[in-house]
Amino acid sequence: MPGEPILLVDDEANIVELAKRDLEREGFRTIAAGDGQGAIDRAAKDTPALMVLDWMLPGLDGYEVCRRVRAAPEVPIVMLTARDDDIDKIVGLELGADDCLTKPFNPRRLVARVKAILRRSARATKPAVQPIHLGEVTIDPARREATIAGKAASLRTKEFDLLLALAEHQGLVLTRERLLELVWGYDFWGQTRTIDVHVAHLRKTLAGSPASIETITGVGYKLVAN
């Protein structure tokens, strides 16, 4: 992880300097952009290991940057928002952001989250077990692909990870907290609402297939296959 490039995207120079100082102290290289188009250009040119992205940017906003970056090869994203409510966070997670921080933030917490996401990304690239078959649904951990009736399912990184976690525990009820641990890691400072957002997307993807995700009221979720 140390030595990997981190792209900092914010039009507030003090925020960039704050994050840069602590990330470089931990051995990361940093590159910066002050607007949305600059972020997209630097992401394409420098291939960062991770992007720290502010939502409020001049020109293209963070939402549009996230959408465009997500259409290309995967780059983990930590979003920054000035609003201390769930709206930006939920929208960001729906667009594919991996984590979120509210401004002002503790730079050491940012470093911890960056490290946690990069560790999970490294684990995700390792070859895994044999594909899991749930009727017409096939989940291939090694290829990180899911197919339904032979057709590829369009899943974001965390949606695939969540589906895999549920499939590996097929028929068992997993609490939201346990799913956060399995998919986002013990060091994820998220909210269980994150799980609900991703489950809603998975249900749309699985609609009409033999596999479905059931809600166990007051407990969590389980994956069943007919």
N, C-alpha and C positions, 0 to 999 in steps of 0.2 A: 504493500500500500504506500508507504513513504516513497516519495519521488514521483508519484503519479500526479498528473496535472488536474487541478480543480479550477473550473471556470466560475468566476464570481460575476454575477450580473446585477448591478444596482446603479442607479443614477446618483446616489448619495455617496460621495467620496469617503466620508468618515466610516460608513458601514463597510465599504470595500476594504479600507485600511485595517479596520478592527478584525475582520475575518481573515484577511491576508496575514496579519501578524501571527495569530495563533496557529493557523494552518501551516505556515512555513516553519514555525517553531517545532512542529511535529514532523517536519521533513517533507511535506507536500510542496509541489510547485504550484504556483497560482498564476492564472491569466485573468484578465478582466474585460468587461464590456459595460458601457453605460447606457445602452438602449437596446431595444428588441432586435432590430436588424443586425446590430453589432454582435449580439449574442448568437444569432443563427450563423453569421459568417465565421465567428471564432470557433463555434462548435464543429462546423464543417472542416475548418482548416486545421485545428489543433487536436481534434478527437479527445476531448477531456474524459477522465475517468468518472467525473461527477460534475453536475452543475448546481450551483446555489443561485436560485432565481427569485428576484423580487417580482411581485405581481404588478405593481404600479410603475410602469416604465414609459418614457417618452416614445412616441411612434408606436410600434407594435407593443402591445401590453404582454404581461407574463403569460396570460391565458393562451394567446396566439403563439407565442414562442414555444410554450409547452406542447401545444397541438402539433406544431410543425416538427419539432424535435422528435416527438413520439412517432412521426411517420417515417423516420429514418432509423438506422441501427440504434439499439437501446443505449440511452445515457441516463443513469439514475439522476433524479432531480429532488433537491430539497427546496421547497418553496418558502418564501418570506412574505408575511402579510402584516400590515399595520393594524388590522382589525382583530380584536380579541373575541371573535365569535366563530361559529361553525361554518358560516356561509362560504368564505373563501377556501377554508380547509376542505370542505366537502366537494366543492367544484374542482379544486386542484387535484384531489385524489381521483375524482371521476375522469379527469383528463390524463391521469397516469403518473402524477407526482408520487414519489416514494415516501415523503415525510414533510412535515411543515413546522415552522417556527414563527412565533409572533414577535414582532419588533416592540420594544428593544429586547435583544436576546443576549444571553451569556455566551461569549465566544467559545468558551470551553465546552459548553453543551453542543454548539454547532460542530466542533471538532469530534466530539463523541459520536454524534449522529452520522457524520461523514464516515468515520471509521466503521461503524456498525453496518451501514449500507454497503460499503465496499467489501466487508467480510462476507455478507450474505451473497453479494454478486459473485464473489470468488467461489463460494460453496456451490452456487447454482450452476457453474460451468463444469463441475466435475461429473463424470459419467455416473449414471444412477442405475437403479434396478430395472428389471424387465417391465415392458408396458403393462398398464392396468387396463383390463377390458371390462366394461360395464354394458353388456349388450352391444348396441351399435356405437357406443362411446368408447374411444380408446385414448388413454393418456400415456404419453411416452416421455418419461422423465429425462432420458438421455438426450433426446432430440428437443425436449421442451416444446412438444407439439401435442395438441388435442384434436381429434377428428370425431365427427359425428356422421355416421353412415358413409364413411369414406371421404367426407369433405372437411377441409381444415377449418377449425373454429378460430375466430379472431379474438384472441385474449391478450390483454396487457400482462406485463410481467407478474404483478401481484395477483391478478385474477387466476393466472395459471398456477401460481404457487398455492393459492387458497384451494383451488379445485383439487390439486394433487394432495394436499394435506387432508382434505375431506375424504378423498378416494382411498388414501392409505389407512383411514380409520372408518371405512364404509360400515354403515349401520350403527356406529357409535356416536353418542351425543358429545360434541365438543363445545365447551363454553367459549364465549367471545374472548375472554382473557387467554384461554389456552390457544385459540387460533392466532391471536396477536403474537404469542410466544413462538408458535411454529412458523408463522409466515413473516412476521416483521422482526422478530427477535426479542429477547429479554430486555434489551436496552432501547426499545422503541417507546418514546414518550407520547404515544398516541391515545386515542379514545376508542372505545368499543364501537362507536358510530362508524368508524372506518370499516369494520367488518360488514355492517349492514349495507353500506354503499356497494361494496364489492360483491356481496351475495346477490343483491338486486341485479347486477350486471350478469352474473353467472346464470341466474334463473332465466333471463331472457335468452342467453346463448343455448341453454339446455332445453328450452321449451320444445315439446314434441318428441323428445328423446326418451329412452328408457330410464335415464338417470334424473333425479330431482333432489333439491335441497329442502328439507323440512325444517320448519321452525319449532323448537321445543320451548314453549312459552316459559319465560323466567329462567331458562337454562342456557340455550344456545342453538346449535344447528347440527344436523346430521345428513349425510348423503345416502340415499337409498336408490336401488336399481330394480326395476321390474323384470 
